[in-house]
Amino acid sequence: MTASPEPAASAGVYAGLIRPSVERMQPYSSARDEFEGMAPVMLDANENSLGSVGPDDFSRYPDPHQRAIKEELAQLKGVAPDNIFLGNGSDEAIDLLVRLTCTPGQDRIVVCPPTYGMYEVAANLNDVRVERLPLNANFQLPADAADQLARSTAKLVFLCSPNNPTGNLLAREAIESILRHFKGLVVVDEAYGDFAAAPSWTTRLAEFPRLVVLQTFSKAWGLAGLRLGVAYASATLIGYLNKIKPPYNISAATQQHALAALAAAPQLLEMQADLLRGRSYLVEQLPTLPIVEHVFPSDANFLLVRFNIDATAVYDQLRARGIVVRNRTSQPGCAGCLRLTVGTATENDTLLQALTEIGAGGLQVPAAAAIK
Ligand SMILES: *Cc1c(COP(=O)(O)O)cnc(C)c1O
């Protein structure tokens, strides 16, 4: 046996950032990599040429590079197709970014709590340590965030903007300063970007080669069940993600449906406007309830709300009325807080009515609506 050659591309802006084993490895070469397109007789991938069990034909492996979706998405977002990676939800992109940069048991990532829990789960799963750079009382990056990160040898920082569960955008200047001073990858998670009145960080990719932007079809597009997430980055970084992804990570069903959704993109704007109207309505109504202490400003499709009575009791009473929200009371800086997703106009009113009743001393729970 011969040893693998030394890591090759670890020079320049990505020096020391790509895990050496990833540099060395050969990616899987799928049948659909070696022969693209269709011939009259396709006997290369051990598929079932007779067809599929069930109503639809899914007998053929999907395009491992999802070219059709990337073409459409590139047009819509004003980036090049080779700046796009598609994942089985952005959760797959999060996991792959950790694995791309961090050697288990050795390397670290940075998260800024309170924030999305999957960053830490991905790190834990991969035996990667987590450094915490907590947001300040306004849920913004602390003034010395870039200085702290400049001293950190972590491989990657996750910045969620608009942030989950707080709802606010992180200040542009703070992110920019981190991009200039931190030597690792800067991952800006824009899962809720479609609800914010700020330009996407995808517009800055050419300026910052260590910037990765995450977006998803799960929120504004209303396609959480499809599992389709997007990472935008330099062609080099996207190349690495493609190297380590499972070859057929986006199913044929997902690819077909995503293309149909992209063709109907104007619908997105209508839904977006509707949800923003719902958010404004809740922002207006919630503070009029005596049990509501504070509604945090939101650039997302949810509101973080602080109660002046036991928030977990409010959570339980909502649940007993058939309304499930997210209890965030144990998150740093979120004591007394529930996270409420903006729903339909009817759901929003149902929620407000229930909160009114809970405030009035908790009426009898209607048995029919109770969740076991
Ligand atoms: C909902 C959410 C996602 C989306 O994850 P998917 O796997 O694409 O469904 C990503 N990041 C944040 C912060 C989220 O809240």
Ligand as a Chemical Component Dictionary entry (heavy atoms), coordinates in Angstrom:
data_LIG
# 
_chem_comp.id                   LIG 
_chem_comp.type                 NON-POLYMER 
_chem_comp.pdbx_formal_charge   0 
_chem_comp.three_letter_code    LIG 
# 
loop_
_chem_comp_atom.comp_id 
_chem_comp_atom.atom_id 
_chem_comp_atom.alt_atom_id 
_chem_comp_atom.type_symbol 
_chem_comp_atom.charge 
_chem_comp_atom.model_Cartn_x 
_chem_comp_atom.model_Cartn_y 
_chem_comp_atom.model_Cartn_z 
_chem_comp_atom.pdbx_ordinal 
LIG C1 C1 C 0 -35.877 26.273 9.715  1  
LIG C2 C2 C 0 -34.433 26.602 9.687  2  
LIG C3 C3 C 0 -33.591 26.042 8.739  3  
LIG C4 C4 C 0 -34.148 25.140 7.697  4  
LIG O1 O1 O 0 -33.663 23.879 7.745  5  
LIG P1 P1 P 0 -34.099 22.887 6.594  6  
LIG O2 O2 O 0 -33.254 21.693 6.898  7  
LIG O3 O3 O 0 -33.732 23.539 5.285  8  
LIG O4 O4 O 0 -35.561 22.643 6.712  9  
LIG C5 C5 C 0 -32.254 26.414 8.712  10 
LIG N1 N1 N 0 -31.778 27.312 9.592  11 
LIG C6 C6 C 0 -32.578 27.877 10.493 12 
LIG C7 C7 C 0 -32.022 28.909 11.397 13 
LIG C8 C8 C 0 -33.917 27.528 10.591 14 
LIG O5 O5 O 0 -34.674 28.088 11.528 15 
# 
loop_
_chem_comp_bond.comp_id 
_chem_comp_bond.atom_id_1 
_chem_comp_bond.atom_id_2 
_chem_comp_bond.value_order 
_chem_comp_bond.pdbx_ordinal 
LIG C1 C2 SING 1  
LIG C2 C3 SING 2  
LIG C2 C8 DOUB 3  
LIG C3 C4 SING 4  
LIG C3 C5 DOUB 5  
LIG C4 O1 SING 6  
LIG O1 P1 SING 7  
LIG P1 O2 DOUB 8  
LIG P1 O3 SING 9  
LIG P1 O4 SING 10 
LIG C5 N1 SING 11 
LIG N1 C6 DOUB 12 
LIG C6 C7 SING 13 
LIG C6 C8 SING 14 
LIG C8 O5 SING 15 
# 
